[in-house]
Amino acid sequence: MDEMLDEGEFGALPVAERLRSLPEHDPNDPVENAVISRLADNWYRRATVKRREETLDDVFERDRPDFPVALLPFRNHPTYLGLDDEIKARLLAWGWVAFNKNVMDIEQFVVNPGFSLIAKDAFGTGLGDSMTIAVTQAMVDEQYHTLMHLNASAVTRRQRGWRMPETALPRGYKTRRHTHRLAAAETPEQQALVSLAFTTVAEISINAHLDLIAEDHEIQPVNRMTAVLHNRDEYCHASIANTVVQEAWKRFTAEQRGCFLTELADGMEAFAAHDFTTWARIMELLEVEGGAEMLRDIKNTSGSGRLLQDFSGLRQLCQELDVFDSVPFDWSTVKTETP
């Protein structure tokens, strides 16, 4: 039974076949293997889920921070520096839960709706069955990614003993901005262009976003490996988004091109920004004295910076479309090295 799934619910699928559908991973790496095993067991609802859950917990290192201090927009503010170690640790744990929720919100409310439009060939690319299959597979991938991030937040809650429910947080800023732009669109065609633009930004910048966690070897290894494993699929997804935009662009009217570039720039602004609304809620939940004032100080500081700064992939796309200088976005505020 351990080598086959139960028949009836999923069919008799060998373990080897099951693992081929999961993100690329090294079975000899204990942290990677724990993340993937937990993912596989949840996805297929196997009876051994409790044993696998313990395996994931076994690789959790409680002496490691849950989130990079460098990603806190207030990390140099006197109020933060004066907090005791436990509150700082809780802020980092909440930062990780919020990061996961933000990723899951993007997958659910931005990327999958955008991919759904692409799968229906809403932009008339004429790319055919191969692209439809690739996009549909990418949508399946996004469900796995959501589960990976849910698992990562859950193990953090178990190991820290802190409740930290995602439901206590607002929807992420990036998806709130996407919803606002959809509501402002005057026609279904404009809404589709909003969706394509934000999906493009999400899928081409997600690698850089995940790298903020994946490249930090000082934080909790379960968290870092979650980002690493997610990242591997996204290189393929970025290629899909790039190809679709290139083909759609050839068929766009001048008006459609202008709308798309405006929305692309708005998406880049949203994806580069810190989510101060979420941080304000976290300050409330932890009852951080002076937390609201600290965030106002940082938000109102012109040099407060951006969360996501590497837009190299989007720069390359805009150069290939020959619109780099036409996008209403200040490229000087982000990194734009050629990948």
N, C-alpha and C positions, 0 to 999 in steps of 0.2 A: 504493500500500500504506500510506502514511503517514496516509491519511484514513480507512482502514477497518481493522477488526480482522480477523485471520485467520478464515476460515470454518472450520467444523468444531468448533472448541473453544468459541467464543462466538457464532458467527454473524456475519454482516456488519453490524456495528453502527457507524453513523457516529460520528465524533468528537463532533459536537455533541450527539448523543443520549447518548453515554457521559458527557460532562461534566455533563449535566443531573442525573445520579444522584449526583454528588459534592457535598460540602459547598459552600455558597454562597461564592464567592470573586471577587476582582477580578483579571481576567486581565492587567491593566496593572501590577499591583504585582509586582515581581520576586520578593520573598520569598514572598508568597502563591502566586504561580504556580509557583515551584519546589517548594513543599510539595505542591501539588495535582498537579503533573505527576508527581512521584515516586510519589505515591499511586496515580494512575491507571495508571501503567506497571506498578507492582507488582501491582495488582489484576487487570489483564488480561494480565499476563505477556508484554508486547510485546517485540519484539527490540531496541528502542531503550532498554531499561532502563539499560544502562551509561551512555549519553549523558545520560539524565535524572538519574542518580545524580550525575554530575559537575556538572550544573546546580544541584542542591541544595547540593553542596559549595561551589560558587562563591559562594553568598550567605552562607556561614558567615563570621562576623567573629571571628577568633581573639583579638582584644584585648578582647572583651566577656566578662563573667562568664556562666557557664551557668545560674545559679540565683540568685534574690534572697537576699542576705545576711539580709534582714529575716525570712526564713522559717526560719532556723536557730534552734532553741530555745536554743542555747548561745552565741549571737552576742555576748553581753556578758560571758561568763565569762572570767576571767583566763587560763585554759589555752588557750582558742581565740585570744584576743587576742595571746598570746605565740607562736603558731605562725608558721613562715615562710610566705612568700607562695605557694610551690608547694603546700604541704600545704593551705592555705586554698583554693587554686584546685581542687585535687583533691576536697576536701570539697564544693565547689559543684557540680562535675561529677557526683559521686556523688549529690548531692541531686537533680539533674535526672533521672538514671537511675532513682532511687528514686521520684520523683514520677511518672514515666511508668509504672513497674511498678505502682505503687499504682492509677493510673487503669485500666490494663489488667486488673489483678486484679478491680477493682470491676465492670468491664464483663462479664468472663467468669464470675465466681463469684457476683455479686449481681444485677446488672441483667438480664442475659439469662435466667437462670432465673426471675426474677420476671416478666419480660415473657412468658415461655413460659406461665406459669400464667395470666396475664391473657388471652393469645391463646386459651387453652382455655376461657375464661370460668369459671375455677375459683371465682370469687367471686360468680357469678350476677348480674352487672351487667345482662345483657340488652342490652348496647350494640350488638350486631349486627355485620354484616360490616364496616362502616366502621371501627369501633374495632379489629377483628381485623386489618384491613389496615394501619391506622396503627401498631399495635404491632409487627406483623411487619416493616414498613418500618423502624421504630426499631431492631429487632434487627439488620437489615442495616447500618444506620448505625453501630451499635456496632462492627461488624467493621471498617468503614473507620477508625473512631477508633483502634482497636487498632493498625492498620497505620500510622496517622499517628505514633503515639507510638513504635512500634518504629523507624520511619525516623528520628525525631528523636534517639533514643538512639544509633542506629547512626552517624549523621553526627558526633555528638559524639565517639564512640570513634575514628572515622577521623581526625578533625581534631586531636584532642588526643594521639593515639597512646597512650592509656591503655586497658587491656582492659575493665574495668568491666562484666562480664557480669551481666545480670539474674538469672541462675541462682545467683549468689553470695549473693543477698539472700533473706530469708524472705518468705513471703506477707505482704502488707500487713495492718496491724493491723485495718483496717475489715473486711476479708474474714475474718480470723481470728475477730473478734468475731461476725460473722454465722454462721460455722460453729459456734461455741460455742453460740449461741442456738438454732440448729436442733437441735443435739444435745440440748439441755436440754428441748426441746418434748416433751410427752408423747403427742401425737396428730398424725396427718397434718394435721388441720385447724389445729392450733396452728403447725405448721411452715409451712403456707401463709400464715398471718398474719404470722409472722416474716419470710418472704420478701417479702410485700407491704409491710410496714413499712420494711424496710431498702431495698427498691427505691424506695419513695417518698422516703425521706431522700436517697438517692443522686441521684435524678433532679431533685429540687427544690432540692438544695443544690449540685449540680455546677457551676452557673454561677458561684457565689461561689468555689468551689474553684479553678476554672480562671482566674478573674479574678486570683488571687494571682500568676499568671504573665502573663496577657494584658495586665494594666494596668501592668506594669513595663517601661518603655521603655529601661532601662539595660542589660538583659540581652541575651544572644544573640538576634538577631531571628528566627532559625529557630525557636527555642524559644518565643518569645512568639507567633509567628504560628501555631504548632501549636495552642497553647491558644485563640487567637482563632478559628480555623477550627472547632475542635471545639465551642467554645462556641455557635456560631451554630445548630447542630442541636439543642443541648440545651434551648433555649427551647421548642421544639416538644415535646420529650420531657417537660419539666416539666408542660406543659399536659395531656399524655396521662395522666401519673401522677395529677395533681390530679383530673381527670375521673373516672378509675377509682375512686379512693378515695371521692370524693363519692357515687358511685352504690352502691359496695359498702357504705358506711356506712349507707345507708338500709335495707339488708337484714340487717345484722349484729344478732345478739342482744346483750343487755346483757353477757353473758360474753365474746362475741367482741370487742365494743367495748373492754372493759377490757383484754383481751389485746393488741389492736392498739395501744392507747395506751402500754402498758408497753413493747412492742417498739419503737414509734416513738421513745420517749424514749431507750431503749438505743442505737438507731441514731444518734440525734443526738449522744449522748455519744461514740460511736465515731468519727463523722465529724468531730467537732470536735477530736479529740485529736492530739497529736504521736505519731509512731510511734517510740518510744524503742528498741524491739527492733531495728528496721532501722538506726537510727543507731548502735546498739552494734555491729552487724555491720560497718558501714562503718568505725568506729574500729578494729576488729580488722584489717580488710583493709589499712588504711593504716598500721597499727601506730602510732597516735597515742599518744604517751606521756601518760598521765594522762587519756586519753579516756574510759575507763570511769568513773573517779571524777568527771569533769566531768558526765557524763550523770546519774549518781546525785545529784549536787548539784542539778542543774536539776530532775530529776523529783521530788525531795523538797521542793522549794521551793513553798510554797502559791501564790505569785504567778507560777508558771512560765507561766501563760496557755494559750491554745488556738491551734491552727494555723488552724482555720476558725472565724470569729467572726460571719459574716453569715448569720443564719437567717431573714431577712425573709420569704422565700417560704414556709417552713414555719410561721412565725407566722401568715401570712395564711390558710393552709389550716386551721390549728387554729381560727382565729377563725370561718372560714366554717362549720366543723363545730360551732361553739359549744362547744369543749372546751379552749380556751386555758388555763384555770385548772385543768383536770383532768389535763393531761399531767404526769407526774412528772419534770419537767425544770426546772432553774433558768434561766429565761429571762434573768435579770439578768446572766448570764455571757457573753451574746452580743448582737450587734446585732439589733434587731427592728424596724427602721424599715419602714413600709409601702412596698413596691416602687413 
